[in-house]
Amino acid sequence: MNSIPQNDPSEKKSGQLRPVEQSQRFLSLDVIRGIAVLGILMMNILSFGLPGCKYSNPMSMGEISGTTWCVWFLGHIFFDIKFWSLFSLLFGAGISVMRDRTMAKGKSPLKLHYSRMFWLALIGLMHGHLLWFGDILFIYAITGMLLYFCLRFRPTWRIFIGLVLLMIGVGINLLLGMSLPQWDETSRNEMMENWQPSSEVVQGELDVYRGSYFEHLPSRSQTALAFELFLFPLVFFWRTGGLLLIGSALYQYGVITGDRSAKFYRWGAALCLIPGFLACLVGVYLNHYYRWEFEYSFFQGSTPNYVGGVGVSLGYICLINLWIKSQYYSGFKKRLAAVGQMALTNYLSQSVICTLIFYGHGLGWFGYLTRLELVGVVLAIWCFQLAISPIWLQHFRFGPVEWIWRSLTYLKRQPMVRKQPTLGFEKGSANNSN
């Protein structure tokens, strides 16, 4: 059973905390994180490559059918919300790992935690305002700051508080939908314009993002600011915070780290995936029944996927741990673990690659590709990151952005180059500092 490791001897001598060595990592955390960072691109690609309305309302620019509908349906059922939720669970587990490791050293984790979150928030702000508005790093960092005190509670209490936060998020969504008839006409029209914009508005968005970097910078920064100041307290905090606390508790129970039995994970997958997928399917049916009308689908219509996505993400964790326990495709596990160990670098590099493909300062393909063609772009990026991540870690201890983050967190330049190049994907039984 995986447990908190003994600290590095050199750490004891120096009295300083250091980033986790390769042999100290949880293989399961890295593999799940690798799958999460790859999976989240399947939905993010829509924001990179298509007008914003198409992300939440597939019928915003007319009925879709055939292959286009199938691609939307599969993405909605298997990816939408699910990998955001998976990332949030892992983020909570990662905070707990760092906290446990620091306390095992006999030091207070408070200063280290807030240093990590401060620098992560700054990286997120730069990402959101200078590169792509859909950043999640700032959201995670602020949520991690606000809820860190909850990690003092027992795991059962963390799960309870996490579920309460999730239900508050559901309640806000439903109440907003019920209150729509009382909204003033101007507010309703603004929301409606986002849900089903006119052809002129869509063309304006196409023109902006096909323009130069400085032409779309103000629009992108304004959208990022709306995420940070408006959508964060209204939507993102409750979901991210609830899953963060649940993830930290599941780490304590050994669920995320693969410490439970195969039987546990089989039952867990069935009990989470079946109701989770059913809820998502019901949501699709209801949205089609109401013909994706703004009055229903904008708020109430997203609730089944919001709730079902939690179950599906938990089921994914069980399935992945079942696979990790098997002997199948060990080499592929190592590649995924490498992607997960460099998750921050890979997440940000996805934004760099996609903005160069779709925005005007690159190829300018924004709005030109179909949903199926966007899937092809995703698969190409997956192959690239699965190929390059293990090669990078043969020679370096961290991904480049991870190295910057750790050096800023510890206020000390961290060693980057490995003394002896190695793949080094040993199945550790210890902490993961991501």
C-alpha positions, 0 to 999 in steps of 0.5 A: 500500500502506498504511504508517505515516504521517508524524507530524502536524507539530504533534506534532513541534513539541510533542513530545507524542503525540496521538490519530489524526486522521480522515484518518490512519485505516485505513478497513479497520480501522474498517469491520471494527470496525464490523461486529464491534461490530454482529455481536457484539450478535447473540449478546449479545442472548441474555444480555440477553433470555433466561435464561443457560442458553439461551445455551450450551444451546438445549435447556436448557428443552426441545426447540426446532424450526421457526423457533426452531431455525433462528434458533438454528442461523444464529446459532450458525454465523455469529455465535457465537464468530466476532465475539468472535474478530474483535474479539480480532484487531482488538484486537491490530491496534489495539495494534500500530498504537499501538505503531508510531505511538509508536515512529515518534515516537521515544518508548517506547510502554510507558507509553502502552500500560499507561495505555490498558489500565489505563483500559480495564480500569476502564471494563470493571469498571464496565460488568461490575459496574454494567451488564451481566455479559458485559463483554469490555473488562476481559478485553481490557485484562488480556490486553493487559497480560500479552502486550504483551512478545510484540509485540517478536517477529517476526510469524511468532513471534506467530502461532506463540505465538498458535496455541499459546495457542489450542491450550492453550485447546482442551486445557484444555476437552478435559481438563476434559471427560475429567475429569468422571467424577472430579468430586465430586457437588456440583461436577457438580450445580452445573455441571449446574444451569447447563447445564439448570436446574430450573424453580424456578432459571429462575423465580428468574433471571426474577424477579431481572432483572425486578426493580429495578436494586438487586435484580439488581445483586448477581447481575450483579456476582457473575457478572461477578466469576466471569468475571474471576476464574475464567473468565478464566484458565481460558477467556478468556485463551487464546482472547483472547490467541492471537487478539490476537497473531495479529491483531497479526501480520496487521496487520504483514503488511497483511492486516487493513489491506487491503494484500494483493491481491484474489486473496489475499483470495479464496483466504484467504476460501475456505481459512478459511471452508470448513473453519471452517464445516465444523467448526462444522457437525460440532459441531452434528451431534455435539451433536444426536447426543449430545442436548445431554447435559451430559457431552458438550456442556458441554466437548467439544461446544463445541470444534468451534465454538471451533476453527471460529470462528477460521477463520470470523473470518479468512475474514470479514476476507478477505471484508470487505477484498474488499468494501472494495476494490470500488466497491459501497455506498461510502456504507454503508462510510462508515456502518460505518466511523463505527460502528467509529470509535465502537466503544467507545461503541457497544458500551457503548450496546448494553448501556445500550439492552438493559438498559433494554429487558429489565431491571426498571429499564426495560421488564422484558421479560427472558424474554418475547421469542422468539429471532426477536423478539430478532433484531428488537431487534438489527436496530433497534439496528443501524439506530439506530447506523448512523444516529447514528454518522455524524451524531455524527462530523460534529460531534465528533472522537470518540465520547463514551466514546472521548473520555473514554478518550483524555483519561484515557490522555494525562492531558489533555483532548482537543479534542472538537468539530470546527472544521468539521463534516464526514463526513470518511471519507477513505480514510487510509493510516495508524494507527488508535488504537483 
